[in-house]
């Protein structure tokens, strides 16, 4: 048995072991999924103060003679703030970033009975709301309290519309966007390989195969890993992101090794790539499916801190352009005599075209 074949088999074993380590987010339970309570602050002041702390207070009577602290975020130590430990048990305590907060409660175990009031400590003063008597659902639901920040007080209303995650439309049409990206980038690459004078007449199918390989690796990283690093994203999605990074690193290393081989050794590595590729795709799809089921039926938690959506999109696009340029150059520098400048330009145009096509699709959907 040749050394090259031994290395290929060893690499295959490592990749398969990596796939076996794919995360299982949560086991599906018979209990109902948790309740998510969102607080969305909307400022109606001349200048927007910083939010330093929030308290959710429950009252036993309409007069609120004996208020009790249910949940707290940050610092609230003056005015109408209560100085006592939070009494409401949660899957995830109240957490806030800028104008948005979220707490996650065990289905029917939250034990929060109205009326309620919200107290917020801001950089300029403490503001409190009047009592409101809207009940929290006893079973899985998403409740949004819309909190208007006025000059001296807070005004709370229960919104009938859930807060929109900037990635929801995309995740809901994941495969449509994936198909659109593949088709768009293959068309752009085919045009470049046919029109570019120095590349004209080269093996078109081989070049398109390289583009497809680059997309199959970069797409999950671009549109699962980077969005999972945003604000208010499921922690389980970040765990899937770690697995996707592991698989992407493994395949990148495999392709780097393949690019250095020639003759029979190269053919063996090509076969290994073609065998492992569908396995990795199935493993990634299985992770995403389990995460979706966990969020629907399990006790998922939310990663509150993170990058703004504008930055995740910028980083995702920058990664896609640079990674695909690197991989195209790596694979095609010998077989298609592709320079790095040509690979970078093709990658830039491909990703710009697919990004614009995605914007059109999102407007249409």
N, C-alpha and C positions, 0 to 999 in steps of 0.2 A: 504494500500500500504506500503510495507516494506521500511525501510530507505535505504537499498542497491539499490532497484529499483529506488527510488527517485534520489539517487546520479547518477545512470547510466543515467537516463533521463536528468538530469542537465548537465552532462558531454557531452551527445550527442548534446544538444542544443548549448553548448559552441563551440564544434567542428564545427557544421554547421554554426554558426555565424562567426567563423574564416574563413571558406571557402567563405562566402559571402563577406569578406573583401579582396578577392584576387584582385591583381592589374590589372587594365585595362590600359596597357601602353599608348596608344594613340588612338584617334578615327581616322579611316581611312578618309583621306581627298581626294578631287578631284585634288588637286595640286600634281605636280610631286614630287617624293622624292628628298632629298637634294643631293648635290654634295659633295663628300669627296675628299679632296686633301691631299695626304700623301707626306711627305718629308723623304727620307731615306738616311742618311749620311753614306758613305763608306769611311773609312780613308785610305789614301795612303801615310801617313807620317811615318817617322821613329818612332815617339812617338805619342800616341793618346792624343790630348789635350781635355780639357773639353769644352763642348758647353755651352756658357753663354747666348747667345741671337741670334735670327734669324729675319731678315726682308725680306718680299717679296715686291719688288718695281716694280711699273708699270711705263711705259714711254709712252708719247703721240706721240713721233716721234722716228725713228730709231736712231737718235743722242742722245736721252734721255736728251734734254736740260731742261725739266721740270719734273724731277722724282717725283713720289708721293708714299707715304708709303701706301701699301694696308693692310698688316697684320704684326704683330710683336709678338714675344715671348721673354720674358726675357729682358736682358739689352743689348742694342747696342748703344753706345754713343761715338764712335770714328771712324776714318777712313772714309769709304764710308757710314756710317750709317746716316739716316735721322732723324732730330729732329722735328717730327710732329706727330699728332695723326693718327692712322690708319683710312683710309677712306672706307675700304671695309666692308660692313655689313655682318655678319655671323650668322648662327645658333649657332655655337660654335667657339670661337676664336682659333687662332693657339696655340697649346700646344705641349710640347715636353717632352720626357723621354729618356735620353741617346742619342742614335743615330737615333731616330724616332720622327717625328712630324706629327700632323694632324690638319686640319681645316675643318669645315663643313659649306657649303654655301646653301642658299635657291635656289633651282633649277635654274631658269633663271634669278634670281635677283642679281647674284653676281657682274655683271657689270665689270668684269675684262677683259680688252682688251690688247693683247700683243703689243709690246714686254715686257718681264719681266726680272728681274735679282734678284738673291738671295744674301744677305749679311749675313755673319755669324760672330759673335764675339766669339772667343775662348779664352781659358786661356792664349794662347801664342801670339795671334795677331788677327786682323780682316782680313777676306778673303771675296772677292766678285767674283761673276761669270760674264761672258760676257752676253750680251743681248741674249735672245732666244725668238722665235716667235711662239711657239706652243700654240694654243688656248685652253682655258678651255671649256669643253662641256657646253651647255646651259641647259641640262637636266640631270637627275639622272645618275651618273656614279661614278667610283672610278678612280682617276688619281694619279699616282705615279711619283714623280720627284726623280730620282736617282741622288744624289749629291756626287760627288767624292771630298773629301777634300785633296787637294794637299798642298805642302809646302807653297805656297804663294797665292793660288787662289782656287776658287771653279769651278767645271765643272758640268753643269747640263744637264741631258738628260731625256727624257720622256720614262719611262719603259712601255713596252706592257704587263707586268706581274704584277698583283696585289700582294700586300704584303700578305704573308701567315700567318693567325692566327694559332697558334699551336693547337687550339681546333677545327678548321674547319672540319678536317677529322672525328673527333669524333662526333661532333654535326650533321654532315651529315649522320651518320650511328648510330644514338642514339639507336634505337630499336634493331639493330643487336648486338651492344655491350651489351645492357641490357639482351637480350636473352642468349647471350654467358655467361655472368656473372652468371645468374641464373642457367643455366644448369651445368656449371663448379662447382660452389660452392655446389649445391645439390649433385652432384656426389662425391665430396670430403667428404662432410658431411656423406653421406650414407656409404662410405667406412670406415670412422672413427667409426661410430656407429655400424658397423658390425664386424670390426676387433678388436677394443679396447676390451680387455678381460672384464673389469668391466662394459662396456656398451652393450656388446653382448647380444642379446635376448630382449633388451628393445624395446619400441614402436618406430619402425623406422619412420612410417608416422608422428607421433607426433613430433619427432625430426626434420624431414625435414620441417614440417610446421613452426617450430620456426625459422629455417634458412631462409625460404621464407619471413616470417614476417620481420626479421631483414634486409633482403636485400631490401624489398620494402620501408623501411624507410631510410636506409643508402644510397641507390644508388642515389636518387635525390640530397641529400645533398653532396655526394662525387663528383658527376660529373655534377652538375649544380651550386650549391652554391660556392664551392671552385674555379672552373674556372672563375666564374663571378667576383671574387676578383682579377683577373689578370689584366695586363696592356692592355689598348686599348680594353676594353670590353664594349658592349652596356649598358648604364645605366638602360635600361628597364630590362635587364637580371638580374641585381642586385636586382631590385624590385621584380622580380619573386623569386629570392633567399631568400628574406626576408619572403615571403609567405611560401616557402617550409620549412624554419626553424620553422615557427609558427606551421605548420601542424606536422612536425617531433616532436616538443616538446609536442604537444597535444597527439600524439599517444604513445610517450614514457611514458608520465604520465599515460595514459590509461592502458598500459601494466604493468607498475609498480604496479598499483592498482589491476590489474587482477592477478598478481603473488602472491598477499597476500590473495586471496580469495580461498575458497574451497566449494565443493558441488554445490548446486543450485546457490549460489551467483557467483561462478566462471563461471558457464554455462551462466548466464546472461551477464557477461562481455565479454565472448567469442562471444556471439551472437552480442553484440553491436560492437565489433571490426570488425566482418565479415560484418556488415551492413555499417559501416562508411568507411571501407578500400576502396571499389570501388568508393565511392563518392570522397574521397580525391585524388585518382588516376586520376579521370576524371577532378577534379578541377585543379590539377597540369598540366595535359596535355593541358587543356584549356588556362592556363597562358602561357605555352610555345608556343602554337599556336598563341595567340594574340601577343606575343613578336615577333615572326617570321614575322607576317603580318605587325606589326609596323615598323620593320626594312626594309621591302620590299616596303611599300607604305606610311609610315608616315615620320615624321621628327625626326628620332632617333638621340640621341646624344651619345657620347663616353666617358666613364670614362677612362681618360688617366693614372693617377697614379694607381699603383697596385703592386701586387706581381709578381716576375718573374715566368715563367711557371714551372721551375724546383721546386720551392717552393710550388706552388699550388698542383702539383702532389704529392709531399712528404707529405704535410699536409692532402690531400685527402685520401691517402692510410693509413696514421697513424690514421685518424679519423675512416675509415671503419673498420680497425682491432680492435681498442679499443671499438668502439660502438657495433659492432656485438658480440664481446666477452662478453661485459657487458649484452647485451640483451639475449644472449643464456644462460648465467649463471642464469640470473634473471628468465627466463621462465622454464628452465629445471632442476634447482637445486632440486626441489621437485619431479617432475614427472619422470625425468630420472636420478636422483641422480648425476647430472653433477657438478663437482667441477669447481671453477673459473680457475684453471690451465688448466683443460681439455678444457674448453670453449675458453680460450685464444689461446691454441695451435691449436684447430680446426679452429678458426677464422683466425689465421696467415697463416695456410696452405691453407685455402679456398681462401683468398685474394691474396696470392702469385700465386696460380694456375690461378685465373681469370685474374690477371695482365699480366702474361706471355701469356695466351691465347689471351688477348687483343692486345698485341704486335704482335703476329702472324697474327691476323685478320687485323690489321692496315697495315702490310706489304703486305698482300694479296690484300686488297682493293686499 
